[in-house]
């Protein structure tokens, strides 16, 4: 199971197109932090794809702190210039 937190419909569609190449991955798409937190409390996910900058008070970086599955893959994403984000977030331990 995979959960995708992305607030842009355009970016959700792009991620969906990539995930369609992997039919064994069942993805749940959410666009709000409340929905993300509810879903991860109710279901077990192995893959988390999280937008860094969502249009809310909490960022994707804040929200990944709620992930309690040490074996899960966490992928942070952004449609913004990621060069700065890479250096800012590469030290994070998930």
C-alpha positions as CSV (number, residue, x, y, z in Angstrom):
1,X,0.0,0.0,0.0
2,X,1.1,3.5,-0.8
3,X,-0.2,6.9,0.3
4,X,0.4,10.1,-1.7
5,X,0.0,13.5,-0.1
6,X,0.0,16.1,-2.8
7,X,-2.1,19.2,-2.8
8,X,-1.8,19.9,-6.6
9,X,-4.1,18.0,-8.8
10,X,-1.6,18.3,-11.7
11,X,1.2,16.8,-9.6
12,X,-1.2,14.1,-8.3
13,X,-1.9,13.1,-11.9
14,X,1.8,12.9,-12.7
15,X,2.5,10.7,-9.7
16,X,-0.5,8.5,-10.6
17,X,0.9,8.1,-14.2
18,X,4.2,6.9,-12.7
19,X,2.5,4.5,-10.2
20,X,0.4,3.0,-13.0
21,X,3.6,1.4,-14.3
22,X,3.6,-0.7,-11.0
23,X,0.2,-2.4,-10.8
24,X,1.2,-4.1,-7.6
25,X,1.2,-0.7,-5.8
26,X,-2.3,0.3,-4.5
27,X,-2.2,4.1,-4.0
28,X,-4.4,6.3,-1.8
29,X,-4.2,9.9,-2.8
30,X,-4.9,12.7,-0.3
31,X,-4.5,16.5,-0.6
32,X,-4.9,17.7,3.0
33,X,-2.9,17.0,6.2
34,X,-6.0,15.9,8.1
35,X,-6.8,13.3,5.5
36,X,-3.1,12.1,5.5
37,X,-3.1,11.7,9.3
38,X,-6.4,9.9,9.4
39,X,-5.4,7.5,6.7
40,X,-2.0,6.6,8.3
41,X,-3.8,6.0,11.6
42,X,-6.3,3.7,10.0
43,X,-4.2,1.8,7.4
44,X,-0.7,0.4,7.1
45,X,1.3,1.8,4.3
46,X,4.7,0.7,2.9
47,X,5.4,3.7,0.7
48,X,4.8,7.3,1.6
49,X,5.1,10.0,-1.2
50,X,4.8,13.3,0.5
51,X,4.8,16.8,-1.0
52,X,7.3,19.0,1.0
53,X,5.3,22.2,0.7
54,X,1.5,21.9,1.0
55,X,-0.7,24.9,1.3
56,X,-1.3,24.5,5.0
57,X,0.4,25.4,8.3
58,X,2.1,22.0,8.5
59,X,4.6,21.0,5.9
60,X,5.1,17.6,4.5
61,X,8.3,17.4,6.5
62,X,6.3,18.0,9.7
63,X,3.8,15.3,8.7
64,X,6.4,12.6,8.0
65,X,7.3,12.7,11.7
66,X,3.9,10.9,12.3
67,X,5.0,7.9,10.3
68,X,5.6,5.0,12.7
69,X,6.7,2.3,10.2
70,X,10.5,2.1,10.3
71,X,10.5,-0.3,7.3
72,X,8.5,2.0,5.1
73,X,9.9,3.9,2.1
74,X,9.4,7.7,2.5
75,X,9.8,9.8,-0.7
76,X,9.6,13.6,-0.3
77,X,8.7,15.5,-3.4
78,X,8.2,19.0,-4.7
79,X,7.5,20.6,-8.0
80,X,9.5,23.6,-6.8
81,X,13.3,24.0,-7.5
82,X,14.6,20.9,-5.7
83,X,18.3,21.8,-5.6
84,X,17.8,24.0,-2.5
85,X,15.5,21.4,-1.0
86,X,18.0,18.6,-1.6
87,X,20.7,20.4,0.5
88,X,18.1,21.4,3.2
89,X,16.5,18.0,3.7
90,X,19.2,15.4,2.7
91,X,20.2,14.9,6.3
92,X,16.7,13.8,7.4
93,X,16.3,10.4,8.9
94,X,12.9,8.8,8.3
